[in-house]
Every structure is written in structure tokens, then in C-alpha cells.
């Protein structure tokens, strides 16, 4: 793939090789893409590539080496899912160059997964031990796959250890940067809340206690105690389209619950940047198109990162802050299948070297 800048810019205090965008204040300047020529076509995106040698795959996350990836990949050996149909997914490991491919699980249908920071273990969601239960629908909170449980294994899929045994929906799992805590979502009687526990399954603690809000997709921030997540209201799900969603942060002891978005947009799938200030997330742009944006916890308008007529979503940044994994549909809308792509975001300066703590909330008018 040949990529060259269309409009050259001199490097200086107010510009970089790409265009300089001011998100909120002079100390929060990040570099965004000027128009690029990608294989002869104009693009507003930073450089991207599709991970080769991998089938339809989504919800991918980097290991600490910012090279290896864990994701859900469609596999004919998986249990057939409900809802949208097609092949189910199983957990795979591979590099963002499409090498070192390993399948972790061989049965059931798998959901969210994550690397431990020591890069010796992974945690993943599966119905492998509850395949007799209704398959459910991962896309519908009213019919989530009950019996989805959490497991830990090594990087070859061996030494499998089951963390939960409740026959509820337990998924949307991730691990703190220091490896001390596993955070996840648990749905009981249709009500979703966040929980945490030690990697050995001990010290299980409920974090959120809400009647209407449905919390999910929790991820620890760089301070190892703040969790970012998104939530919608049960009373609005299926009644308002698209479903309004709010990005929150909370301390993992359940204190300091703080909204970070203050609108009625669908602020979906947030993932924190290693700098502790920014995050990537999904909104619906023009023509009902799902696109990825860069938000700032200090406030201000988000920066759009993807420009594609098909679905773009489920973004996740590498620990070094230089790359972003995301899911992209091959055709317009959701048609053509969804595959995992990588975007070079090194010009945005989102790395851990810029971490100075998680900023307090800024209430916008």
C-alpha cells in the first residue's frame, strides 16, 4: 500500500508532519490526518491496514508488546449463535501482521477476551460448558447468552481454569495494567453491573449497583484503580434509536462515579488511551454510519478518526499508544463481513510517557 501526504506541512511548534488539531486547550494538541493518498485515492484517515491471514474477526485487543492480538474469530467449529446467525466465534491469538496464529478454545461460542500484562495468560468468555442452554444473542441485552462464563488459560489454550460458575451472562472482561484485578460485566435477572476479582477468582467485589443503567465494556485506566465503561438505560433500550449511551469513569471500589459525556449520542465502546487523558469510542456520523472518534476526558469536541462507508467500531489502543485495532466492514453498512484492521496513531501522542494522572471531570454547558 502506497501512502503519501497530499498537502505537505512544515514541522514546527504549531504543526507536525500531519495536521495539528486543538481538542480542548493548548496543552492537549494532537496530530490528526491531513488528506492522504492511499493507493491513488484520497483518504482523511491515518494509515491503516487489514490484518492478513485472519478470517472475519472483531473485538481485538493488544498484548503488552503492542504486537500480539487476542480476538474473536468466526470458526465453523463454534456453536451456531442466535440473532444474526452465521458462524459463531472462538478465541484466537495472532500478531497484527497475521502471524503466530493460535486458537485458544475449540467449542461453544466465545465472547470478550483479554491478555494478562505478563503475556503468559489470557482471560476469555465462553459458553463451552453450558452448550445445552439457549444460545441467546450477543447483540441483544434482553437475550444475552446465559451460561457465558469466564476462563483463564495459557497462550496455547492449555491449563484452562474456570473463573465463574453461575450460569449467568458474565463477559466483557479485561485486566488491570498491573495484573492484579479482572474486571467484567455480570447480568442477573436482566440487570447488568460491573464486578472485579483477583485472577485466582478470590476477592470478588461488585462495583456498580444501578437499577436502570446497564453498564458494560469496562477497562482499567493507567492508574490501576479507575475504570472506564459505557452504559445505557434499560428503559430506553429498543425504545430510542440509536440507543443513547454515556461514557463513565469510576474507582474500582465503587466510588467517584463520573459521567464523561453529556449528550444523547450513542457513545459506544470507549477504550482508554495510555496517556490517561484520551479515549477512542464510536458514534454514528452522517448517513447512519458508525465511525470511530478520539475523545478527551477534559472535554471538548471529539476528533473523527475513521472515514468509511461501512461499519467501523470496537476500537482498542496498543499499550505503547502507537496503534489502534478496530473492526471494519468490507461493504457499506454491515455488509461484506467484519474484519480486524490496524490504524497507525503514533502521531496522536497517546503513549504512557504522557501519563500524568486521570483528569477530574469538566462539566460542560
LINCOR-V81920 format. One record per helix or strand of 2 or more residues. SS is the DSSP state (@ for helix, = for strand). FROM is the first residue (numbers start at 1). LEN is the number of residues. If there is no record, write none. Layout:
ss=(SS/SS)
from=(FROM/FROM)
len=(LEN/LEN)
This chain:
ss=(=/=/@/=/=/=/=/=/=/=/=/=/=/@/=/=/=/=/=/=/=/=/=/=/=/=/@/=/=/=/=/=/@/@)
from=(3/19/26/29/36/41/48/57/68/89/102/110/121/141/148/161/169/182/191/205/213/226/245/258/268/278/286/290/303/312/323/338/346/352)
len=(3/4/3/4/3/3/3/6/7/7/2/6/6/3/7/2/7/7/7/2/8/8/7/2/5/7/3/7/2/6/7/7/3/3)
